[in-house]
Amino acid sequence: MSWLDKITFEDADTWRREFGTPCFLYDESALRAAAEAAKAFPAAYGLTVRYAMKAAPNANLLRCFRDWGLSFDASSLYEALRLEAAGVPLERVSLSSQQLDAGFADLHRRGMAVNACSLDQLRRFGEAFPDGRVGLRFNPGLGSGGTNRTNVGGPASSFGIWHASLDAARELAAEHGLVVERIHSHIGSGSDPEVWKRVAALTLDLARAFPKVETVNLGGGYKVARMPGEGATDLQRIGAPVRELFERFAAETGRRLRLEIEPGTFLVANAAAVLASVEDVVDTGAEGYRFIKLDTGMTEILRPSLYGAQHPIRVLRAREGAAERDYVVVGHCCESGDILTPAPGDPELLAPRPLPEARAGDLCLVGGAGAYCAAMSAKNYNSYPEAPEVLLCADGAARLIRRRQTLGQILENEISVE
Ligand SMILES: *Cc1c(COP(=O)(O)O)cnc(C)c1O
């Protein structure tokens, strides 16, 4: 039974009174268990686990992972600065960004590693740090990921240096006297061991072309099962053939490469839920649907609207009674796409779910809300304030780690020109 299934109406009602709804609940023990599983990834010659912080960037979560021995992947300079502000040493941060802001030079001087993610980024790095040490992010030409929107490799993806530009990258590095010490690929590989094996092999081939490479980073993309019946990634199973490839590479070349992995989703997805109140229950007649309206939605959980992602939903009630009905669960925005029960993979379609009969004032838990929810949502749409975040600590305490935003904060940067 997961931490989420153990939450009772009484627990949830206590948190509603203390923090209000909607609010994010993060379970520290679940975060810890995921971190320990990641640290056990099979590696022949050393392992660095980097938390891809874009999944959930609250400083308290970052400090948990720091204290449990993880390093970090920043996908923008702002994220790197946020890590530093949270107390993470820059030596534990690596930047792989679509946009290389000029400030990268200062952070690199102070310890942050940089992966050049395009030929132009490599040129700019070389100009700023002649004879410097750099990593290269490649697009190995292979894509995976659950949907077209989560696919980050292959010809339809702009991330990284296209593998066929290898010679151009080598020439640019030589021109600036750069030492390429790290090869990086992140294609969102999912849970299939065959895909991981192929990506590892392609990435090792790239490492072969750069004799000073010491580290190979295979990125993140480890799928988790949010819903019963969804496939989850077994890290031991996908890691075993990867370890073998590293060993074979060492036997051939004499080079013992360190492995880096960079999970975001895997570390946080199932460690959080949104606690929401049932605002209303309405229907559209015999030929229509029965809807549960929550006081949350795309303002906290955008993934269903964006990808047709599935999140488990529990209705919590004070009263007894086992009757279930089919409900479409919707959010509070004036936007027909604000729906929490789309068809799997198709945000256009409604997929009613059997749920306990609900009334206004009941509570709901929307699970699987740790990754790309608080971090990536339609914040402030309809002028709803950013929801608070709460850490359910291993010692049993529920601690507020982000306050609810105020209307004043939403208006703060508006300038009146009347
Ligand atoms: C987003 C990202 C990750 C993490 O991806 P998940 O699917 O959340 O595991 C890792 N590395 C890089 C470079 C990323 O951009």
The ligand as an ORCA input file, in Angstrom:
! r2SCAN-3c Opt
* xyz 0 1
  C      14.171     16.746    -18.341
  C      15.521     16.177    -18.348
  C      15.824     15.059    -17.574
  C      14.796     14.333    -16.757
  O      13.809     13.739    -17.500
  P      12.707     12.805    -16.794
  O      11.888     12.335    -17.916
  O      11.950     13.677    -15.849
  O      13.445     11.737    -16.073
  C      17.129     14.616    -17.591
  N      18.076     15.221    -18.334
  C      17.821     16.298    -19.093
  C      18.892     16.921    -19.880
  C      16.531     16.805    -19.130
  O      16.271     17.861    -19.912
*
